Amino acid sequence: MNFLPLWRYQNQLIDGAIVTLELTVISAVCGLLIGVAGAVALNGRITPLRWLVRFYIELFRNTPSLIQIFIVFFVLPNFGLKLPAFEAASVALSLYFGAYSVEIIRSGLDSIPRSQVEAGQCLGFSGWQVFRHIILPPALRNAYPAVTSQFVLLLLGTSLASQVATDELFHVAGFIESRTYRSFEVYAVICVVYFAMAMSFKALFAIIGVAAFRWPRRR
């Protein structure tokens, strides 16, 4: 084993890690917005909209995310929508993350007792005020652990974007391996980087959970 030949590619590895983080954060934020909107639609009274959201969930949760990336990048240009690799991967991963977020957030919304909603209505709150101040905060608190776990899976899943030449970490690893022929060393380093990012986010989310939701610290 010889890791020294990889040292000259440290800047590419850093750039690839940054692209991976950007892709993860953008997809997670967009996916969460989709999740909140979809969860509200599922709990709404518009039946066709509920069916549409349900179809979206089943479609994206039961097909490989790699195929979804391929469809956005290779198929949509045939319909006049051509996106660069990074944007195409962001769209596909956002829709994928959103499909899981809808169910997670819907479960959080369903965990709120009906009596709390009725209490807010008795106090004269509007429908939006009830949702904003009574339903949403505890629902997000209940959904937070599942959302953060899904975020880490999204981080690891960004490696699929390498298949459309997105310059994220795994794509950079393939480039370095083709130049150095050090397969074990390259992918060992990449594995360590992914592990470090995943564990860092888990620690960060734990701190945020304690600070934002006042969860008791584990002894």
Rosetta silent file (secondary structure, phi, psi, omega in degrees, C-alpha in Angstrom):
SEQUENCE: MNFLPLWRYQNQLIDGAIVTLELTVISAVCGLLIGVAGAVALNGRITPLRWLVRFYIELFRNTPSLIQIFIVFFVLPNFGLKLPAFEAASVALSLYFGAYSVEIIRSGLDSIPRSQVEAGQCLGFSGWQVFRHIILPPALRNAYPAVTSQFVLLLLGTSLASQVATDELFHVAGFIESRTYRSFEVYAVICVVYFAMAMSFKALFAIIGVAAFRWPRRR
SCORE:     score description
SCORE:     0.000 S_00000001
   1 L     0.000  138.419  179.798    0.000    0.000    0.000 S_00000001
   2 L  -146.500  108.395 -177.865    1.197    3.459   -0.887 S_00000001
   3 L   -92.001   -6.820 -176.210   -0.936    6.527   -0.190 S_00000001
   4 H   -61.915  -37.654  178.962    1.701    9.076   -1.173 S_00000001
   5 H   -61.896  -19.142 -179.430    0.648    9.300   -4.852 S_00000001
   6 H   -79.034  -16.844 -173.297   -2.771   10.528   -3.697 S_00000001
   7 H   -61.507  -34.267 -177.839   -1.323   13.569   -1.964 S_00000001
   8 H   -69.242  -14.101 -178.718   -1.051   15.544   -5.200 S_00000001
   9 H  -103.120   17.626 -176.162   -4.817   15.179   -5.655 S_00000001
  10 H   -61.995  -36.640 -179.956   -5.794   16.622   -2.288 S_00000001
  11 H   -65.661  -39.408  177.074   -7.329   19.737   -3.857 S_00000001
  12 H   -64.925  -38.206  178.179   -9.530   17.632   -6.125 S_00000001
  13 H   -64.818  -41.143  178.614  -10.650   15.579   -3.127 S_00000001
  14 H   -64.567  -45.142  178.583  -11.535   18.719   -1.191 S_00000001
  15 H   -61.823  -40.893  178.573  -13.443   20.140   -4.163 S_00000001
  16 H   -63.856  -39.735  177.624  -15.284   16.839   -4.592 S_00000001
  17 H   -64.809  -38.598  179.148  -16.251   16.785   -0.913 S_00000001
  18 H   -65.167  -43.375  178.048  -17.546   20.356   -1.176 S_00000001
  19 H   -62.385  -39.904  177.274  -19.662   19.483   -4.216 S_00000001
  20 H   -60.177  -44.932  179.020  -21.012   16.462   -2.332 S_00000001
  21 H   -64.863  -42.739  178.776  -22.014   18.663    0.600 S_00000001
  22 H   -61.396  -45.544 -179.962  -23.602   21.249   -1.683 S_00000001
  23 H   -62.411  -39.931  179.948  -25.567   18.573   -3.507 S_00000001
  24 H   -66.638  -48.141 -176.710  -26.717   17.062   -0.213 S_00000001
  25 H   -65.734  -45.495  179.918  -27.805   20.323    1.391 S_00000001
  26 H   -61.340  -45.904 -179.324  -29.626   21.613   -1.700 S_00000001
  27 H   -65.413  -37.683 -179.270  -31.434   18.317   -2.222 S_00000001
  28 H   -68.100  -44.161 -179.757  -32.338   18.072    1.474 S_00000001
  29 H   -63.440  -48.982  178.913  -33.751   21.602    1.678 S_00000001
  30 H   -63.321  -40.099  179.027  -35.782   21.222   -1.513 S_00000001
  31 H   -64.815  -36.601  176.980  -36.881   17.748   -0.456 S_00000001
  32 H   -66.292  -39.927  176.609  -38.057   19.013    2.927 S_00000001
  33 H   -61.881  -42.199  175.358  -40.132   21.721    1.263 S_00000001
  34 H   -62.274  -40.424 -178.865  -41.669   19.041   -0.947 S_00000001
  35 H   -63.011  -44.434  179.278  -42.211   16.901    2.144 S_00000001
  36 H   -64.666  -46.948 -179.649  -44.067   19.599    4.069 S_00000001
  37 H   -62.357  -42.898  179.981  -46.237   20.514    1.068 S_00000001
  38 H   -66.958  -38.639  178.920  -46.977   16.863    0.308 S_00000001
  39 H   -64.958  -40.538  177.324  -47.800   16.036    3.932 S_00000001
  40 H   -63.898  -40.500  179.346  -50.236   18.954    4.109 S_00000001
  41 H   -64.695  -39.172  179.272  -51.810   17.806    0.840 S_00000001
  42 H   -64.456  -32.846  179.346  -52.225   14.255    2.147 S_00000001
  43 L   -89.518    1.809  179.967  -54.044   15.580    5.199 S_00000001
  44 L   -84.219 -174.020 -175.474  -56.161   17.923    3.080 S_00000001
  45 L  -107.179    2.546 -179.263  -59.608   17.457    1.643 S_00000001
  46 L   -89.381  101.708 -172.938  -58.767   17.626   -2.071 S_00000001
  47 H   -60.630  -47.686  178.966  -59.017   14.005   -3.151 S_00000001
  48 H   -59.044  -35.979  179.010  -57.339   14.291   -6.592 S_00000001
  49 H   -67.421  -39.477  177.084  -54.392   16.094   -4.972 S_00000001
  50 H   -62.561  -42.077  178.335  -54.054   13.346   -2.356 S_00000001
  51 H   -62.687  -40.829 -179.396  -54.047   10.738   -5.127 S_00000001
  52 H   -63.724  -43.741  179.053  -51.386   12.687   -7.027 S_00000001
  53 H   -65.875  -40.838  179.162  -49.151   12.948   -3.951 S_00000001
  54 H   -63.245  -40.745  177.486  -49.644    9.285   -3.159 S_00000001
  55 H   -63.177  -42.855  178.068  -48.681    8.341   -6.727 S_00000001
  56 H   -59.821  -43.976 -179.386  -45.560   10.517   -6.486 S_00000001
  57 H   -62.097  -49.593 -177.246  -44.556    8.843   -3.214 S_00000001
  58 H   -65.219  -36.161 -178.813  -45.015    5.318   -4.519 S_00000001
  59 H   -65.348  -48.005 -173.955  -43.228    6.123   -7.788 S_00000001
  60 H   -82.706  -20.962  178.358  -40.093    7.596   -6.249 S_00000001
  61 H   -87.600  -13.531 -175.920  -39.873    5.225   -3.300 S_00000001
  62 L  -119.308   19.983  171.709  -40.204    2.108   -5.435 S_00000001
  63 L  -131.593  149.199 -178.476  -37.819    2.914   -8.263 S_00000001
  64 L   -63.415  138.506  179.663  -34.002    3.160   -8.079 S_00000001
  65 H   -65.593  -26.841  177.676  -32.728    6.687   -7.516 S_00000001
  66 H   -64.450  -41.374  177.253  -30.077    6.091  -10.178 S_00000001
  67 H   -63.510  -38.073  178.137  -32.795    5.609  -12.790 S_00000001
  68 H   -62.301  -40.595  176.898  -34.430    8.819  -11.594 S_00000001
  69 H   -64.530  -41.964  179.360  -31.159   10.684  -12.109 S_00000001
  70 H   -62.557  -40.688 -179.083  -30.814    9.179  -15.584 S_00000001
  71 H   -63.608  -45.011 -179.626  -34.359   10.215  -16.514 S_00000001
  72 H   -64.896  -40.193 -173.755  -33.787   13.814  -15.443 S_00000001
  73 H   -84.233  -39.464 -173.437  -30.401   14.043  -17.159 S_00000001
  74 H  -101.463  -31.721 -173.393  -30.894   11.943  -20.307 S_00000001
  75 H   -91.034  -44.522 -176.783  -34.660   11.812  -20.958 S_00000001
  76 H   -58.139  -32.197  175.653  -35.923   15.296  -20.101 S_00000001
  77 H   -57.344  -26.505  176.919  -33.739   16.936  -22.800 S_00000001
  78 H   -67.610  -17.492  178.491  -35.931   15.135  -25.346 S_00000001
  79 H  -107.624   16.279  174.943  -38.808   17.257  -24.023 S_00000001
  80 L    89.733    6.981 -179.411  -36.872   20.505  -24.157 S_00000001
  81 L  -117.306   96.309 -179.554  -35.571   20.545  -20.564 S_00000001
  82 L  -107.384  122.000 -177.514  -31.811   20.122  -20.541 S_00000001
  83 L  -116.664  143.954  171.461  -30.056   20.497  -17.204 S_00000001
  84 L   -61.317  166.028 -173.494  -26.335   20.420  -16.360 S_00000001
  85 H   -58.802  -46.595 -177.075  -25.147   17.396  -14.396 S_00000001
  86 H   -63.874  -45.524 -179.417  -25.185   19.060  -10.972 S_00000001
  87 H   -65.674  -40.139  179.178  -28.655   20.574  -11.439 S_00000001
  88 H   -63.284  -43.612  177.969  -30.060   17.324  -12.839 S_00000001
  89 H   -64.199  -38.550  179.630  -28.714   15.361   -9.880 S_00000001
  90 H   -63.073  -43.684  179.877  -30.092   17.986   -7.480 S_00000001
  91 H   -63.090  -48.487 -177.662  -33.576   17.744   -9.001 S_00000001
  92 H   -63.612  -44.973 -178.845  -33.622   13.945   -8.958 S_00000001
  93 H   -70.366  -31.684  175.890  -32.281   13.652   -5.420 S_00000001
  94 H   -63.866  -44.938  178.997  -34.659   16.370   -4.188 S_00000001
  95 H   -65.576  -38.071  178.074  -37.632   14.451   -5.552 S_00000001
  96 H   -65.584  -48.263  178.928  -36.275   11.225   -4.069 S_00000001
  97 H   -65.198  -37.226  179.243  -35.686   12.784   -0.654 S_00000001
  98 H   -62.900  -36.269 -179.497  -39.049   14.543   -0.837 S_00000001
  99 H   -62.448  -37.999  176.914  -40.904   11.262   -1.360 S_00000001
 100 H   -77.162  -35.019 -178.612  -39.565    9.952    1.933 S_00000001
 101 H   -65.882  -33.527  179.509  -39.973   13.296    3.687 S_00000001
 102 H   -57.306  -49.402 -178.161  -43.693   13.404    2.863 S_00000001
 103 H   -68.793  -37.178  179.797  -44.371   10.248    4.839 S_00000001
 104 H   -64.302  -47.778 -178.021  -42.040   11.227    7.668 S_00000001
 105 H   -71.174  -35.793  176.845  -43.612   14.656    8.126 S_00000001
 106 H   -60.879  -40.730  177.103  -47.123   13.295    7.655 S_00000001
 107 H   -62.158  -38.652  176.968  -46.456   10.888   10.521 S_00000001
 108 H   -64.405  -41.114  178.393  -45.303   13.849   12.595 S_00000001
 109 H   -65.294  -40.440 -178.917  -48.465   15.779   11.774 S_00000001
 110 H   -69.604  -17.178 -179.478  -50.657   12.772   12.604 S_00000001
 111 L   -78.858   -9.590 -179.101  -48.954   12.477   16.004 S_00000001
 112 L   -81.468  123.886 -179.687  -50.462   15.767   17.180 S_00000001
 113 L   -60.469  141.516  179.048  -53.602   15.150   19.288 S_00000001
 114 H   -60.775  -29.137 -178.181  -56.817   16.520   17.843 S_00000001
 115 H   -63.576  -32.553  178.097  -57.545   18.142   21.195 S_00000001
 116 H   -67.745  -39.191  177.523  -54.632   20.559   20.732 S_00000001
 117 H   -64.273  -44.500 -179.947  -56.018   21.684   17.386 S_00000001
 118 H   -64.632  -34.859  177.527  -59.454   22.171   18.871 S_00000001
 119 H   -64.248  -41.518  177.498  -57.963   24.162   21.737 S_00000001
 120 H   -64.454  -38.940  177.890  -56.291   26.504   19.266 S_00000001
 121 H   -65.841  -36.941  178.063  -59.535   26.946   17.378 S_00000001
 122 H   -66.371  -27.856  178.112  -61.338   27.769   20.621 S_00000001
 123 L   -81.154   -0.823  176.785  -58.769   30.498   21.270 S_00000001
 124 L    90.545   12.784  178.686  -59.689   32.097   17.968 S_00000001
 125 L   -70.804  144.687  173.160  -56.642   31.060   15.961 S_00000001
 126 L   -74.669  170.720  179.094  -57.013   30.915   12.202 S_00000001
 127 H   -59.190  -41.625  178.298  -56.308   27.712   10.319 S_00000001
 128 H   -66.351  -40.028  179.852  -52.828   28.946    9.382 S_00000001
 129 H   -65.911  -38.667  177.249  -52.082   30.046   12.955 S_00000001
 130 H   -62.047  -44.529 -179.621  -53.142   26.666   14.301 S_00000001
 131 H   -66.552  -43.896 -174.210  -50.880   24.940   11.796 S_00000001
 132 H   -70.712  -40.889 -170.870  -47.963   27.333   12.311 S_00000001
 133 H  -102.811  -24.665 -173.660  -47.970   27.562   16.103 S_00000001
 134 H  -109.303  -42.575 -173.925  -49.690   24.400   17.355 S_00000001
 135 H   -88.803  -51.738 -169.912  -49.254   21.624   14.803 S_00000001
 136 H   -63.806  -48.053 -176.616  -45.987   22.252   12.958 S_00000001
 137 H   -57.998  -51.939  178.652  -43.449   22.751   15.831 S_00000001
 138 H   -69.071  -27.351  177.749  -44.216   19.498   17.718 S_00000001
 139 H   -66.224  -43.076  177.401  -44.690   17.651   14.411 S_00000001
 140 H   -65.670  -36.704  177.460  -41.198   18.647   13.296 S_00000001
 141 H   -61.230  -43.390 -179.531  -39.863   17.664   16.694 S_00000001
 142 H   -70.402  -31.730 -177.262  -41.364   14.203   16.348 S_00000001
 143 H   -87.220  -12.356 -172.186  -40.173   13.835   12.753 S_00000001
 144 H   -56.229  -47.701 -179.269  -36.678   15.209   13.378 S_00000001
 145 H   -59.235  -42.303 -179.539  -34.870   11.888   14.120 S_00000001
 146 H   -68.697  -37.623  179.332  -36.220   10.217   10.995 S_00000001
 147 H   -64.585  -43.171 -179.239  -35.456   13.258    8.825 S_00000001
 148 H   -66.773  -36.888  176.160  -31.857   13.415   10.031 S_00000001
 149 H   -63.596  -40.672  178.654  -31.368    9.696    9.390 S_00000001
 150 H   -67.238  -32.189  177.365  -32.719   10.163    5.883 S_00000001
 151 H   -61.965  -43.692  179.593  -30.352   13.117    5.418 S_00000001
 152 H   -64.805  -39.396  176.189  -27.344   10.898    6.111 S_00000001
 153 H   -64.071  -36.172  176.459  -28.641    8.340    3.611 S_00000001
 154 H   -64.292  -42.795  177.646  -29.017   11.158    1.099 S_00000001
 155 H   -55.374  -46.906  179.854  -25.414   12.199    1.733 S_00000001
 156 H   -69.835  -31.189 -179.126  -24.203    8.690    0.932 S_00000001
 157 H   -74.777  -12.823  178.173  -26.565    8.447   -2.033 S_00000001
 158 H   -63.902  -17.576  178.516  -25.031   11.462   -3.751 S_00000001
 159 H   -59.937  -24.166  178.833  -22.337    9.090   -5.018 S_00000001
 160 H   -66.107  -23.304  179.934  -24.865    8.017   -7.666 S_00000001
 161 H   -65.674  -15.914  177.610  -24.540   11.463   -9.246 S_00000001
 162 H   -63.260  -23.363 -177.708  -21.101   10.394  -10.465 S_00000001
 163 H   -71.631  -12.843  174.002  -22.874    8.377  -13.160 S_00000001
 164 H  -115.133   23.831  174.413  -23.849   11.612  -14.933 S_00000001
 165 L    65.808   30.976  170.417  -20.372   13.123  -14.463 S_00000001
 166 L   -74.607  133.956 -173.196  -21.216   15.347  -11.507 S_00000001
 167 L   -79.903   51.462  177.322  -17.921   16.387   -9.949 S_00000001
 168 L   -91.235 -174.411 -168.337  -18.746   15.053   -6.505 S_00000001
 169 H   -60.338  -44.949 -176.745  -16.500   12.971   -4.294 S_00000001
 170 H   -68.396  -36.043  176.909  -17.065    9.552   -5.851 S_00000001
 171 H   -64.838  -41.044  176.626  -16.574   10.898   -9.369 S_00000001
 172 H   -62.304  -39.048  178.593  -13.293   12.487   -8.264 S_00000001
 173 H   -60.307  -42.214  178.263  -12.264    9.134   -6.784 S_00000001
 174 H   -62.963  -39.074  177.976  -12.778    7.465  -10.147 S_00000001
 175 H   -63.260  -46.216 -178.391  -10.663   10.123  -11.828 S_00000001
 176 H   -64.956  -40.827 -179.882   -7.831    9.717   -9.318 S_00000001
 177 H   -63.149  -36.149  179.659   -7.946    5.923   -9.549 S_00000001
 178 H   -70.225  -20.492 -179.840   -7.651    6.110  -13.342 S_00000001
 179 H   -94.276  -31.853 -173.889   -4.497    8.218  -12.971 S_00000001
 180 H  -104.250  -22.510 -175.606   -2.760    6.424  -10.119 S_00000001
 181 L    59.847   28.709  177.044   -4.028    2.822  -10.493 S_00000001
 182 L  -108.005   71.854 -172.990   -4.196    2.736   -6.684 S_00000001
 183 H   -61.746  -49.162 -177.069   -7.703    1.380   -6.333 S_00000001
 184 H   -61.402  -47.468 -176.980   -7.481    0.223   -2.733 S_00000001
 185 H   -63.158  -43.709 -177.880   -5.817    3.401   -1.497 S_00000001
 186 H   -61.859  -51.599 -174.464   -8.203    5.710   -3.370 S_00000001
 187 H   -76.746  -21.388  171.473  -11.407    4.059   -2.227 S_00000001
 188 H   -66.834  -42.871  177.978  -10.094    3.568    1.299 S_00000001
 189 H   -64.536  -43.671 -179.570   -9.549    7.333    1.529 S_00000001
 190 H   -62.901  -39.831  178.555  -12.981    8.033    0.028 S_00000001
 191 H   -61.096  -43.290  178.708  -14.591    5.639    2.504 S_00000001
 192 H   -63.486  -40.493 -179.584  -12.938    7.487    5.388 S_00000001
 193 H   -64.887  -46.209  177.753  -14.113   10.853    4.029 S_00000001
 194 H   -60.843  -43.719 -179.834  -17.716    9.673    3.664 S_00000001
 195 H   -62.147  -42.853 -179.707  -17.615    8.148    7.138 S_00000001
 196 H   -64.423  -41.072  179.612  -16.217   11.369    8.624 S_00000001
 197 H   -66.772  -42.957 -179.428  -18.895   13.500    6.941 S_00000001
 198 H   -62.940  -46.055 -179.758  -21.700   11.167    8.016 S_00000001
 199 H   -67.319  -33.985  177.478  -20.542   11.047   11.637 S_00000001
 200 H   -64.742  -43.206  178.613  -20.023   14.814   11.684 S_00000001
 201 H   -66.838  -38.435  177.540  -23.584   15.407   10.541 S_00000001
 202 H   -61.358  -43.233  177.824  -24.914   12.930   13.101 S_00000001
 203 H   -64.556  -42.294  179.141  -23.076   14.802   15.860 S_00000001
 204 H   -62.566  -43.916 -179.747  -24.304   18.150   14.522 S_00000001
 205 H   -65.992  -34.567  176.994  -27.905   16.947   14.359 S_00000001
 206 H   -64.206  -42.205  178.648  -27.654   15.621   17.913 S_00000001
 207 H   -65.202  -43.243  178.773  -26.475   19.037   19.125 S_00000001
 208 H   -63.235  -40.257  179.332  -29.239   20.794   17.200 S_00000001
 209 H   -61.126  -41.010  178.717  -31.803   18.381   18.620 S_00000001
 210 H   -67.747  -43.163 -175.735  -30.712   19.150   22.171 S_00000001
 211 H   -73.766  -42.410 -173.985  -30.574   22.897   21.583 S_00000001
 212 H   -83.943  -36.375 -174.264  -33.722   23.334   19.497 S_00000001
 213 H  -110.028    2.083  176.924  -36.028   20.734   21.013 S_00000001
 214 L    57.466   39.488  176.928  -34.609   20.637   24.557 S_00000001
 215 L   -72.018  143.548  177.314  -34.095   16.888   24.409 S_00000001
 216 L   -68.592  141.255  177.412  -32.446   15.446   27.488 S_00000001
 217 L   -72.329  143.671  176.517  -28.816   14.501   27.046 S_00000001
 218 L   -79.097  136.300  179.678  -27.978   10.824   27.249 S_00000001
 219 L   -91.354    0.000    0.000  -25.828    9.943   30.204 S_00000001
